[in-house]
Amino acid sequence: MTAASRTFGLQLPDYPWDALAPYQAIAAAHPDGLINLSIGTPVDPTPALIQEALVAAADAPGYPTTHGTPALRQAVVDWFARRRNVPGLDPANVMPTVGSKELVAWLPLLLGLGEGDVVVRPRVAYPTYDMGAVFAGATSVAADSLDELDAETLAKVRLIWVNSPGNPTGIVRGVAELKTLVEQARAVGAVVASDECYGELGWGQWDPENGGEAVPSVLDPRVTGGSHENLLAIYSLSKQSNVAGYRAAFVAGDGAIVANLVNSRKHAGMIVPYPVQESMRVALGDDVHVSAQKALYRARREQLVGALESFGLTIHHSEAGLYLWCTAGEDTWTTIGRLAELGIVAGPGTFYGEAGNGFVRVALTGTDERIAAAVARLGAKS
């Protein structure tokens, strides 16, 4: 290859959501308009107190800190104690991130992983876990338990992704399951990174406001045995606070790992803007807006469950989060096509790994009017 003919850029697979374009076109032709329930982007207004905090901090001429302001890190610590049953977290072991997706994508590289190292992710999972391994030159392996791995693979495991509540399945891992995973990971010297961005959105047995228990964090003392060694919890405010546009998230856990991440990110200039840090601080201190938003999602979920079932879909798991994981017992794209004819766009299960074949993901993130329209259309076809 000559210098003139060299191709620059990572050779990555096409972004999967582009494959939905033909079905979006079909849905857009519906006389009552398109209802896009394929992605989990919030549609309700950002709470006023968060907007006001952003504006109040807008005069920010200096560089923000990579580690996060002491006030923000204390707000994270207080939130963990109040909402996630994680008392005594050291503020030094907290760091804000530019949304949670960038950390998911870059964590294997920032941990120093590379060729020969294995990253384990759930069998049905958010595609970015795989991309993070690709960026680092590591190998991604799909497994829901380390017991599924052979001895040779297990010996190479350096990072294990947990996603609870899961996207797209809505599966919640209980304390006992998390504890076992942590013990197994520590036995092989692997880091457990728990993506917990739907942690406030539990339903049924995982809904504290309806008599259930809170979704457990990997940093819960019942899981950790009293030590956060080799453990990281990642959380995003996008879903609970309608701030996806702010890119507001954080990571907490093992102090040595967090300190290394802070140092690496200083070199790379990966910094959360100060006004966003302030808006995060305010959002984390207010539970009222979280409860109000959850009530909206709870009502939308209840409407969609019945409508999807009447349409012939069976809902699997979906105990928490913003999605209903459904199957009609047919090819994923057949179901996507039938929904598109009704003007409804859902997420193809095939985007989340081979185990997602036959499933579709339906998001709760539509306005009340669009959810009601979807329910009416689904009911008309039942």
C-alpha positions as CSV (number, residue, x, y, z in Angstrom):
1,M,0.0,0.0,0.0
2,T,1.4,3.4,-0.9
3,A,1.1,6.4,1.3
4,A,-1.3,8.0,-1.1
5,S,-3.7,5.0,-1.0
6,R,-3.7,4.4,2.7
7,T,-7.1,4.4,4.3
8,F,-7.4,6.2,7.6
9,G,-9.9,5.5,10.4
10,L,-11.0,2.5,12.5
11,Q,-12.7,-0.2,10.4
12,L,-15.8,-0.5,12.6
13,P,-19.2,-2.1,11.7
14,D,-21.9,0.1,10.4
15,Y,-23.9,1.9,13.1
16,P,-26.8,-0.6,13.6
17,W,-29.6,1.9,13.8
18,D,-29.1,2.9,10.2
19,A,-30.8,-0.4,9.3
20,L,-34.1,1.0,10.6
21,A,-34.3,3.7,8.0
22,P,-36.7,1.8,5.6
23,Y,-39.0,0.9,8.5
24,Q,-39.0,4.5,9.7
25,A,-40.1,5.6,6.2
26,I,-43.0,3.1,6.3
27,A,-44.0,4.3,9.7
28,A,-43.7,8.0,8.7
29,A,-46.4,7.4,6.0
30,H,-49.0,6.6,8.6
31,P,-51.8,9.2,8.4
32,D,-51.6,9.9,12.1
33,G,-47.8,10.3,12.0
34,L,-44.9,8.3,13.2
35,I,-44.5,7.0,16.8
36,N,-40.9,6.4,17.5
37,L,-40.5,4.0,20.4
38,S,-37.1,2.6,19.2
39,I,-34.8,4.7,21.3
40,G,-34.7,5.7,25.0
41,T,-34.2,9.4,24.6
42,P,-36.3,11.4,27.1
43,V,-39.1,13.6,25.6
44,D,-40.4,15.3,28.7
45,P,-39.0,18.7,29.8
46,T,-35.9,19.1,31.8
47,P,-37.0,20.0,35.3
48,A,-36.9,23.8,36.0
49,L,-34.6,23.5,39.0
50,I,-32.0,21.8,36.8
51,Q,-32.3,24.4,34.0
52,E,-32.0,27.2,36.5
53,A,-28.8,25.6,38.0
54,L,-27.3,25.4,34.5
55,V,-28.0,29.0,33.8
56,A,-26.8,30.2,37.2
57,A,-23.4,28.5,36.5
58,A,-23.2,29.8,32.9
59,D,-20.5,32.4,33.8
60,A,-17.6,29.8,33.8
61,P,-14.6,31.4,32.2
62,G,-12.0,29.0,33.7
63,Y,-11.4,25.3,33.1
64,P,-13.5,22.9,35.1
65,T,-11.9,20.1,37.1
66,T,-11.7,16.6,35.7
67,H,-12.2,15.1,39.1
68,G,-15.4,17.2,39.6
69,T,-16.0,19.9,42.2
70,P,-16.0,18.8,45.8
71,A,-19.7,19.9,46.1
72,L,-20.7,17.6,43.2
73,R,-18.7,14.6,44.5
74,Q,-20.4,15.1,47.9
75,A,-23.8,15.2,46.2
76,V,-23.0,11.9,44.5
77,V,-21.9,10.4,47.9
78,D,-25.1,11.6,49.6
79,W,-27.2,10.3,46.7
80,F,-25.6,6.8,46.9
81,A,-26.3,6.7,50.6
82,R,-29.9,8.0,50.3
83,R,-31.1,6.2,47.1
84,R,-28.8,3.2,46.6
85,N,-28.0,1.8,50.0
86,V,-24.3,2.6,49.7
87,P,-23.2,4.5,52.8
88,G,-19.7,5.8,53.5
89,L,-18.5,6.3,50.0
90,D,-15.4,8.5,49.9
91,P,-15.9,11.6,47.7
92,A,-12.4,11.1,46.4
93,N,-13.6,7.9,44.7
94,V,-16.1,9.7,42.5
95,M,-15.7,11.3,39.1
96,P,-18.1,12.9,36.6
97,T,-18.2,11.7,33.0
98,V,-19.4,13.1,29.7
99,G,-22.5,10.9,29.8
100,S,-22.1,7.2,30.6
101,K,-21.7,6.0,27.0
102,E,-18.2,7.5,26.6
103,L,-17.0,5.8,29.7
104,V,-18.5,2.5,28.5
105,A,-16.7,2.9,25.2
106,W,-13.3,4.0,26.6
107,L,-13.0,2.1,29.9
108,P,-11.2,-0.9,28.6
109,L,-8.6,1.3,27.0
110,L,-8.3,3.5,30.1
111,L,-7.8,0.4,32.2
112,G,-4.9,-0.6,30.0
113,L,-6.5,-3.6,28.4
114,G,-5.3,-4.8,25.0
115,E,-4.6,-7.9,22.9
116,G,-5.1,-11.1,24.8
117,D,-7.4,-9.6,27.4
118,V,-11.1,-10.6,27.6
119,V,-14.0,-8.3,28.3
120,V,-17.2,-10.1,29.3
121,R,-20.6,-8.5,28.6
122,P,-24.2,-9.8,28.9
123,R,-25.5,-12.1,26.1
124,V,-28.1,-9.5,25.3
125,A,-26.5,-6.2,25.6
126,Y,-26.0,-2.6,24.6
127,P,-23.5,-2.7,21.6
128,T,-21.1,-0.2,23.1
129,Y,-19.7,-2.8,25.4
130,D,-18.3,-4.6,22.4
131,M,-17.1,-1.4,20.8
132,G,-15.1,-0.6,24.0
133,A,-13.2,-3.9,23.6
134,V,-12.6,-3.2,19.9
135,F,-11.1,0.3,20.7
136,A,-8.7,-1.3,23.2
137,G,-7.8,-4.2,21.0
138,A,-9.2,-6.7,23.5
139,T,-11.7,-9.6,22.9
140,S,-15.3,-9.3,23.8
141,V,-17.1,-12.4,25.1
142,A,-20.9,-12.7,25.6
143,A,-21.8,-14.5,28.8
144,D,-24.3,-13.9,31.6
145,S,-22.2,-15.8,34.2
146,L,-18.5,-16.6,34.5
147,D,-19.6,-20.2,34.9
148,E,-20.3,-20.2,31.2
149,L,-16.6,-19.7,30.3
150,D,-13.9,-22.3,29.8
151,A,-10.8,-22.2,32.0
152,E,-8.6,-20.8,29.2
153,T,-11.0,-17.8,28.6
154,L,-11.6,-17.3,32.3
155,A,-7.9,-16.8,32.9
156,K,-7.9,-13.9,30.4
157,V,-10.8,-12.0,31.8
158,R,-9.9,-8.5,32.9
159,L,-13.2,-6.6,32.8
160,I,-16.7,-7.8,33.4
161,W,-19.7,-5.6,32.4
162,V,-22.8,-5.9,34.5
163,N,-25.9,-4.0,33.3
164,S,-28.6,-4.0,35.9
165,P,-31.3,-3.0,35.2
166,G,-30.4,-4.3,31.8
167,N,-30.8,-2.6,28.4
168,P,-32.7,-3.9,26.5
169,T,-34.1,-6.8,28.6
170,G,-34.9,-5.0,31.9
171,I,-33.4,-7.8,33.9
172,V,-32.4,-6.9,37.5
173,R,-29.6,-8.8,39.2
174,G,-30.3,-9.3,42.9
175,V,-27.9,-9.0,45.8
176,A,-27.0,-12.7,45.9
177,E,-26.3,-12.8,42.1
178,L,-24.1,-9.7,42.2
179,K,-22.3,-11.0,45.3
180,T,-21.4,-14.2,43.6
181,L,-20.2,-12.4,40.5
182,V,-18.0,-10.1,42.5
183,E,-16.4,-13.0,44.4
184,Q,-15.7,-14.8,41.2
185,A,-14.3,-11.7,39.5
186,R,-12.0,-11.0,42.4
187,A,-10.7,-14.6,42.3
188,V,-9.4,-14.0,38.8
189,G,-8.3,-10.4,39.3
190,A,-11.0,-8.9,37.1
191,V,-12.7,-5.5,37.4
192,V,-16.5,-5.5,37.6
193,A,-18.0,-2.4,36.0
194,S,-21.7,-2.1,36.7
195,D,-23.8,0.1,34.3
196,E,-26.7,1.2,36.6
197,C,-28.2,4.0,34.6
198,Y,-31.8,2.7,35.0
199,G,-31.3,2.1,38.7
200,E,-34.1,4.5,39.8
201,L,-36.6,2.9,37.3
202,G,-37.6,-0.4,38.9
203,W,-41.1,-1.8,38.5
204,G,-43.2,-4.3,40.6
205,Q,-40.9,-5.9,43.1
206,W,-38.2,-3.4,42.3
207,D,-40.4,-0.3,42.8
208,P,-39.9,1.1,46.3
209,E,-42.8,3.6,45.8
210,N,-45.2,0.6,45.4
211,G,-43.9,-1.5,48.2
212,G,-40.9,-3.1,46.4
213,E,-37.2,-2.9,47.1
214,A,-34.6,-0.6,45.5
215,V,-32.5,-2.0,42.7
216,P,-29.2,-3.0,44.3
217,S,-25.9,-1.4,43.3
218,V,-22.7,-3.3,42.9
219,L,-21.3,-1.0,45.6
220,D,-24.0,-2.1,48.1
221,P,-22.2,-3.5,51.2
222,R,-24.3,-6.7,51.0
223,V,-22.6,-7.3,47.6
224,T,-19.1,-6.0,48.3
225,G,-18.2,-7.6,51.6
226,G,-17.2,-4.2,52.8
227,S,-14.6,-3.4,50.1
228,H,-15.0,-1.6,46.8
229,E,-11.8,-3.2,45.4
230,N,-12.0,-3.8,41.7
231,L,-15.6,-2.5,41.6
232,L,-17.0,0.5,39.6
233,A,-20.6,1.7,39.4
234,I,-21.5,3.9,36.5
235,Y,-24.7,6.1,36.6
236,S,-26.3,8.6,34.2
237,L,-28.8,11.3,35.0
238,S,-30.2,11.2,31.5
239,K,-33.2,9.0,32.3
240,Q,-34.1,10.0,35.8
241,S,-33.8,13.7,35.2
242,N,-34.4,14.2,31.5
243,V,-30.9,15.6,30.9
244,A,-29.6,13.4,28.1
245,G,-28.6,16.6,26.2
246,Y,-26.4,17.6,29.2
247,R,-24.3,14.5,29.0
248,A,-24.3,14.2,32.8
249,A,-23.0,11.0,34.4
250,F,-20.5,9.7,36.9
251,V,-18.4,6.7,38.0
252,A,-17.6,5.7,41.6
253,G,-15.9,2.8,43.4
254,D,-12.4,1.5,43.7
255,G,-10.2,4.5,44.8
256,A,-7.1,3.4,43.0
257,I,-8.9,2.8,39.7
258,V,-10.8,6.1,40.0
259,A,-7.6,8.0,40.7
260,N,-6.0,6.4,37.6
261,L,-9.1,7.3,35.5
262,V,-8.9,10.9,36.7
263,N,-5.2,11.1,35.8
264,S,-5.7,9.6,32.3
265,R,-8.7,11.9,31.6
266,K,-6.7,14.9,32.6
267,H,-4.2,14.1,29.9
268,A,-6.9,13.5,27.4
269,G,-9.0,16.6,28.2
270,M,-12.1,14.5,29.0
271,I,-13.9,17.0,31.3
272,V,-17.5,17.6,32.2
273,P,-18.3,21.4,31.8
274,Y,-18.7,23.3,35.0
275,P,-22.3,24.3,34.3
276,V,-23.2,20.7,33.8
277,Q,-21.5,19.7,37.0
278,E,-23.6,22.3,38.9
279,S,-26.8,21.0,37.3
280,M,-25.9,17.5,38.3
281,R,-25.2,18.6,41.9
282,V,-28.7,20.2,42.1
283,A,-30.4,17.2,40.3
284,L,-28.9,14.7,42.7
285,G,-30.1,16.6,45.7
286,D,-33.7,16.6,44.6
287,D,-35.8,13.4,44.7
288,V,-39.2,15.1,43.9
289,H,-38.6,15.5,40.2
290,V,-37.3,11.9,39.9
291,S,-40.5,10.5,41.5
292,A,-42.7,12.7,39.2
293,Q,-40.9,11.5,36.1
294,K,-41.1,7.9,37.2
295,A,-44.8,8.3,37.7
296,L,-45.1,9.3,34.0
297,Y,-43.2,6.3,32.9
298,R,-45.1,4.0,35.2
299,A,-48.4,5.1,33.6
300,R,-47.1,4.8,30.1
301,R,-45.7,1.4,30.8
302,E,-49.0,0.1,32.2
303,Q,-50.8,1.3,29.0
304,L,-48.3,-0.3,26.7
305,V,-48.1,-3.7,28.4
306,G,-51.7,-4.4,27.8
307,A,-51.7,-3.1,24.2
308,L,-48.6,-5.0,23.2
309,E,-50.0,-8.2,24.7
310,S,-53.3,-7.7,22.8
311,F,-51.2,-7.3,19.6
312,G,-49.8,-10.8,20.2
313,L,-46.5,-10.0,21.8
314,T,-45.2,-11.7,24.9
315,I,-43.2,-9.5,27.3
316,H,-40.0,-11.1,28.8
317,H,-38.3,-9.7,32.0
318,S,-38.7,-5.9,31.7
319,E,-38.7,-5.6,35.5
320,A,-37.0,-2.3,35.4
321,G,-35.8,0.4,33.0
322,L,-37.4,2.2,30.1
323,Y,-38.1,-0.7,27.7
324,L,-40.4,-3.6,27.2
325,W,-38.6,-6.7,25.7
326,C,-41.1,-8.5,23.6
327,T,-41.4,-11.3,21.1
328,A,-44.1,-12.6,18.8
329,G,-42.3,-15.9,18.2
330,E,-41.2,-14.8,14.7
331,D,-38.3,-13.1,13.0
332,T,-37.4,-9.8,14.6
333,W,-37.7,-7.9,11.3
334,T,-41.2,-9.4,10.6
335,T,-42.4,-7.9,13.9
336,I,-40.6,-4.6,13.2
337,G,-42.4,-4.5,9.8
338,R,-45.8,-5.2,11.2
339,L,-45.3,-2.4,13.8
340,A,-44.1,0.0,11.1
341,E,-47.3,-0.6,9.2
342,L,-49.1,0.9,12.2
343,G,-46.7,3.8,12.2
344,I,-44.8,2.5,15.2
345,V,-41.0,2.2,15.2
346,A,-39.5,-0.3,17.7
347,G,-35.9,-1.4,18.4
348,P,-34.8,-4.6,16.7
349,G,-33.6,-7.2,19.2
350,T,-30.9,-8.3,16.7
351,F,-29.0,-5.0,17.5
352,Y,-28.2,-6.5,21.0
353,G,-26.5,-9.7,20.1
354,E,-27.5,-13.1,18.6
355,A,-29.6,-13.9,21.7
356,G,-31.8,-11.0,20.8
357,N,-33.1,-12.7,17.6
358,G,-36.9,-12.8,17.6
359,F,-37.3,-9.9,20.0
360,V,-38.1,-6.2,19.7
361,R,-37.5,-3.4,22.3
362,V,-40.3,-1.0,22.8
363,A,-39.4,2.2,24.7
364,L,-41.6,4.1,27.2
365,T,-40.1,7.4,26.0
366,G,-43.1,8.8,24.0
367,T,-45.2,11.7,25.1
368,D,-48.6,10.8,26.7
369,E,-50.3,11.7,23.4
370,R,-48.0,9.4,21.3
371,I,-48.2,6.6,23.8
372,A,-52.0,6.9,23.7
373,A,-51.9,6.8,19.9
374,A,-49.7,3.7,20.0
375,V,-52.1,1.9,22.4
376,A,-55.0,2.8,20.1
377,R,-53.3,1.5,17.0
378,L,-52.1,-1.7,18.7
379,G,-55.6,-2.3,20.1
380,A,-57.2,-1.8,16.7
381,K,-55.1,-4.7,15.3
382,S,-55.7,-7.2,18.1
